Amino acid sequence: MKPALRRVTRNPEFSFNVRKDTGPNSQYNLWHHHPEIEFLLIRGGKGIEIVGDNTRDITEGCHMIITGPYLPHAISYERADAGKEVEAIVVHFSPDVLGNTFLALPEMSPIKELFSLTTYGLSVKGNTLASMEQEMYALFEADYADRLLILLRILQRIAREKEYDLIASKGFTNNFSFNDNSRINKIYNFTFNNFQRDISISDVADQLNLSKESFCRYFKQKTGKTYVQFLMEVRIGYACKLLMENEMNVAEVCYACGYNNASNFHHQFKEFKGKTPLQYQKDYLQAAMVK
């Protein structure tokens, strides 16, 4: 099932949207995406969220995620405890809300990097999450003059503290978002452009003019994982994307992701996702349906 494109209507008097929703909100249930970056803070709700190829339970009393432009997502939550109302603060803004000239300033480089990471979706945690509960409500309640300043303060805090987890896999987003010319970025780009065919360690090592042994040491040092593990993540992430679009059967997805052996595909998929491709597809599509 492909995500629906949702249009976010903006009040012409403001440069971005902020609203508060009270009680379970069925409009979040739709598997959708939009060109805006979204901040979503839920207080008191328990349920399930789907962001990219990742499905997680919402169990904590305060929960905040950030989704980037066109990253598909759906959230279903209900009232946690009798007598307690669920509230959500939702913010939508364009990636260029601050202006390209302002965003290009050296002091803005952490926020620029944060924007690029929203490609994968971010789950805010720790002390930053605790402060965001207060800041997001302050943003909603702020008058016209203060809203942009508070948004900038929120962005600066999240970008500086880096207390967040990436949600979707690189294979699902198929886009390495750090804008640099490093050797590791060259490997990511090569992988994303070639993962649907057979790739040998020698093929990748040649991109950096390294021996196989030197490349393997370099990649493990930079990423904390082997290249084979990374390639599996990319392929399985792309498989999740195809399974959710529901336009191919499992065998077709297998070969479209660079596997030439169905048994190996099923084994690696279950190792990575904890369930078979078919069960993953059924669970995902059922969770993404409008409740």
C-alpha positions as CSV (number, residue, x, y, z in Angstrom):
1,M,0.0,0.0,0.0
2,K,1.6,3.3,-1.1
3,P,1.3,6.2,1.4
4,A,-1.3,8.8,0.7
5,L,0.1,12.3,-0.1
6,R,-1.4,14.6,2.5
7,R,-1.7,18.4,1.9
8,V,-1.0,20.5,5.0
9,T,-3.0,23.7,4.9
10,R,-1.0,26.6,6.2
11,N,-2.5,29.8,7.7
12,P,-1.0,32.6,5.5
13,E,-0.5,34.6,8.7
14,F,2.1,32.2,9.9
15,S,5.2,30.6,8.4
16,F,4.4,27.1,9.9
17,N,1.6,25.3,11.6
18,V,1.2,24.3,15.3
19,R,-1.9,22.7,16.7
20,K,-3.0,20.8,19.8
21,D,-5.2,17.7,19.4
22,T,-7.1,16.3,22.4
23,G,-8.2,12.7,22.6
24,P,-7.4,9.9,20.1
25,N,-7.1,11.3,16.6
26,S,-8.1,9.1,13.7
27,Q,-6.3,11.2,11.1
28,Y,-2.9,10.0,12.3
29,N,-3.9,6.4,11.5
30,L,-3.7,6.9,7.7
31,W,-0.4,5.7,6.2
32,H,0.7,9.0,4.6
33,H,3.5,11.4,3.9
34,H,3.8,15.1,3.1
35,P,6.6,17.5,2.0
36,E,6.8,19.2,5.4
37,I,8.9,18.2,8.4
38,E,6.6,17.1,11.2
39,F,7.2,17.2,15.0
40,L,4.7,15.1,16.9
41,L,4.6,15.0,20.7
42,I,2.0,12.7,22.4
43,R,1.4,12.9,26.1
44,G,-0.6,10.2,27.8
45,G,-1.4,8.0,24.8
46,K,-0.5,4.4,24.3
47,G,-0.5,2.7,20.9
48,I,1.6,1.9,17.9
49,E,3.6,4.0,15.4
50,I,4.9,3.1,11.9
51,V,7.7,5.2,10.5
52,G,9.3,4.0,7.3
53,D,10.1,0.3,7.7
54,N,10.0,0.4,11.5
55,T,7.0,-0.5,13.7
56,R,7.1,0.2,17.4
57,D,4.8,0.3,20.4
58,I,4.1,3.7,22.2
59,T,4.3,2.9,25.9
60,E,5.9,5.9,27.6
61,G,3.9,8.7,29.1
62,C,5.5,11.3,26.8
63,H,6.6,10.4,23.2
64,M,8.0,12.5,20.5
65,I,9.0,11.7,16.9
66,I,10.2,13.8,14.0
67,T,9.5,12.8,10.4
68,G,11.2,14.3,7.4
69,P,9.7,15.3,4.0
70,Y,7.9,12.4,2.2
71,L,8.8,9.9,4.9
72,P,5.6,7.7,5.2
73,H,4.3,7.2,8.7
74,A,1.1,6.3,10.7
75,I,0.4,6.6,14.4
76,S,-2.5,4.9,16.2
77,Y,-2.9,5.7,19.9
78,E,-5.7,5.6,22.5
79,R,-6.3,6.9,26.0
80,A,-3.8,5.4,28.4
81,D,-5.7,5.6,31.8
82,A,-9.3,6.2,32.8
83,G,-9.9,9.8,33.5
84,K,-6.8,11.0,31.7
85,E,-7.0,12.9,28.4
86,V,-4.5,12.2,25.6
87,E,-3.0,15.3,24.1
88,A,-0.7,15.8,21.1
89,I,1.2,18.8,19.9
90,V,1.7,18.7,16.1
91,V,4.0,21.0,14.2
92,H,4.5,21.1,10.4
93,F,7.0,23.3,8.6
94,S,8.9,23.5,5.3
95,P,12.6,22.6,5.4
96,D,13.3,26.1,4.1
97,V,11.2,27.8,6.8
98,L,14.3,29.6,8.1
99,G,15.4,30.7,4.6
100,N,18.3,29.2,2.6
101,T,20.6,32.1,3.3
102,F,20.1,31.8,7.1
103,L,20.4,28.1,7.0
104,A,23.7,28.3,5.2
105,L,25.3,30.3,8.0
106,P,28.1,28.4,9.8
107,E,26.2,28.7,13.1
108,M,23.3,26.8,11.6
109,S,25.3,23.7,10.5
110,P,24.0,21.5,13.4
111,I,20.4,22.4,12.5
112,K,21.1,21.8,8.8
113,E,22.5,18.3,9.7
114,L,19.4,17.7,11.8
115,F,17.1,18.5,8.8
116,S,19.0,16.0,6.7
117,L,18.6,13.3,9.4
118,T,14.9,13.7,9.4
119,T,15.0,11.6,6.2
120,Y,15.1,8.6,8.5
121,G,12.7,9.9,11.2
122,L,14.0,10.6,14.7
123,S,12.7,9.4,18.1
124,V,13.6,12.0,20.7
125,K,14.7,10.6,24.1
126,G,16.4,11.4,27.4
127,N,16.6,14.8,28.9
128,T,15.9,16.4,25.5
129,L,12.5,14.6,25.5
130,A,11.7,15.9,29.0
131,S,12.5,19.5,27.9
132,M,10.5,19.1,24.7
133,E,7.3,18.4,26.6
134,Q,7.5,21.9,28.0
135,E,8.9,23.6,24.8
136,M,6.3,22.1,22.5
137,Y,3.4,23.4,24.7
138,A,5.2,26.8,24.9
139,L,5.3,26.8,21.1
140,F,1.6,26.1,20.9
141,E,0.7,28.8,23.4
142,A,3.1,31.5,22.1
143,D,1.9,34.6,20.5
144,Y,2.7,35.7,16.9
145,A,6.1,37.3,17.7
146,D,7.6,34.5,19.7
147,R,6.6,31.4,17.7
148,L,9.6,31.4,15.3
149,L,12.0,32.1,18.1
150,I,10.7,29.1,20.1
151,L,10.9,26.8,17.0
152,L,14.5,27.9,16.5
153,R,15.2,27.2,20.2
154,I,13.7,23.7,19.9
155,L,15.7,22.9,16.8
156,Q,18.9,24.2,18.4
157,R,18.4,22.0,21.5
158,I,17.6,18.8,19.6
159,A,20.5,19.4,17.1
160,R,23.0,20.2,19.9
161,E,22.1,17.4,22.4
162,K,21.7,14.6,19.7
163,E,19.5,12.6,22.1
164,Y,17.6,10.8,19.5
165,D,17.5,7.5,17.6
166,L,17.1,7.1,13.9
167,I,13.9,5.2,13.1
168,A,13.8,4.0,9.4
169,S,16.7,2.1,7.9
170,K,19.0,3.5,5.2
171,G,17.7,0.8,2.9
172,F,14.2,2.1,3.2
173,T,15.0,5.8,2.6
174,N,17.7,4.9,0.1
175,N,19.4,8.2,0.8
176,F,22.5,9.0,2.8
177,S,21.9,12.5,4.1
178,F,25.2,13.8,5.3
179,N,26.4,16.2,2.7
180,D,30.1,15.5,2.5
181,N,32.7,14.0,0.3
182,S,34.1,11.5,2.7
183,R,35.2,8.0,1.7
184,I,32.4,6.4,3.7
185,N,29.8,8.5,1.8
186,K,31.3,7.2,-1.4
187,I,30.7,3.7,-0.2
188,Y,27.1,4.4,0.8
189,N,26.4,6.0,-2.6
190,F,27.9,3.0,-4.4
191,T,25.9,0.6,-2.3
192,F,22.6,2.4,-2.9
193,N,23.2,2.5,-6.6
194,N,24.2,-1.2,-6.9
195,F,22.6,-3.2,-4.1
196,Q,20.1,-4.8,-6.6
197,R,22.9,-6.7,-8.2
198,D,25.7,-9.0,-6.9
199,I,28.3,-6.9,-5.0
200,S,31.6,-8.4,-3.9
201,I,33.9,-7.0,-1.2
202,S,36.4,-6.5,-4.0
203,D,33.9,-4.3,-6.0
204,V,33.5,-2.0,-3.0
205,A,37.1,-2.0,-2.0
206,D,38.0,-0.9,-5.5
207,Q,36.0,2.3,-5.0
208,L,38.5,3.4,-2.4
209,N,41.6,1.8,-4.1
210,L,42.0,-0.4,-1.0
211,S,42.7,-4.1,-0.6
212,K,39.8,-6.3,0.6
213,E,41.4,-6.6,4.1
214,S,42.1,-2.9,4.4
215,F,38.6,-2.0,3.3
216,C,37.0,-4.4,5.8
217,R,39.0,-2.9,8.6
218,Y,38.2,0.6,7.5
219,F,34.4,0.0,7.2
220,K,34.2,-1.8,10.5
221,Q,36.1,1.0,12.2
222,K,33.8,3.7,10.7
223,T,30.5,2.0,11.1
224,G,30.8,-0.6,13.9
225,K,29.5,-3.3,11.5
226,T,30.8,-5.4,8.6
227,Y,30.0,-4.4,5.0
228,V,28.0,-7.6,4.6
229,Q,25.8,-6.6,7.5
230,F,25.3,-3.1,6.1
231,L,24.5,-4.5,2.6
232,M,21.9,-6.8,4.3
233,E,20.3,-3.8,6.1
234,V,20.0,-1.9,2.8
235,R,18.5,-4.8,0.9
236,I,16.1,-5.8,3.7
237,G,15.1,-2.1,4.2
238,Y,14.3,-1.9,0.5
239,A,12.4,-5.2,0.7
240,C,10.2,-3.7,3.4
241,K,9.4,-0.8,1.2
242,L,8.3,-3.0,-1.7
243,L,6.3,-5.3,0.6
244,M,4.4,-2.3,2.0
245,E,3.6,-1.0,-1.5
246,N,2.0,-4.4,-2.1
247,E,2.6,-4.4,-5.9
248,M,5.0,-7.4,-6.0
249,N,4.7,-10.9,-4.5
250,V,7.4,-12.1,-2.1
251,A,9.4,-13.9,-4.8
252,E,9.5,-10.8,-6.9
253,V,10.6,-8.7,-4.0
254,C,13.4,-11.2,-3.3
255,Y,15.0,-10.7,-6.7
256,A,14.3,-7.0,-6.8
257,C,16.4,-6.5,-3.7
258,G,19.5,-8.2,-5.1
259,Y,19.0,-11.7,-3.8
260,N,19.3,-14.7,-6.2
261,N,18.3,-17.2,-3.6
262,A,14.8,-17.2,-2.0
263,S,15.9,-19.3,1.0
264,N,18.7,-16.9,1.8
265,F,16.3,-13.9,1.5
266,H,13.8,-15.4,3.9
267,H,16.6,-16.4,6.4
268,Q,18.1,-12.9,6.4
269,F,14.7,-11.1,6.5
270,K,13.6,-13.1,9.5
271,E,17.0,-12.5,11.2
272,F,16.7,-8.8,10.7
273,K,12.9,-8.3,11.2
274,G,12.0,-11.2,13.4
275,K,9.3,-12.5,11.1
276,T,8.9,-13.8,7.5
277,P,8.4,-11.4,4.6
278,L,4.8,-12.4,4.1
279,Q,4.0,-12.0,7.8
280,Y,5.8,-8.7,7.9
281,Q,3.7,-7.5,4.9
282,K,0.4,-8.7,6.5
283,D,1.2,-7.0,9.9
284,Y,2.3,-3.8,8.3
285,L,-0.6,-3.4,6.0
286,Q,-3.1,-4.2,8.8
287,A,-1.4,-1.6,11.1
288,A,-1.4,1.0,8.4
289,M,-5.1,0.7,7.7
290,V,-7.4,3.5,8.9
291,K,-8.9,2.3,12.2
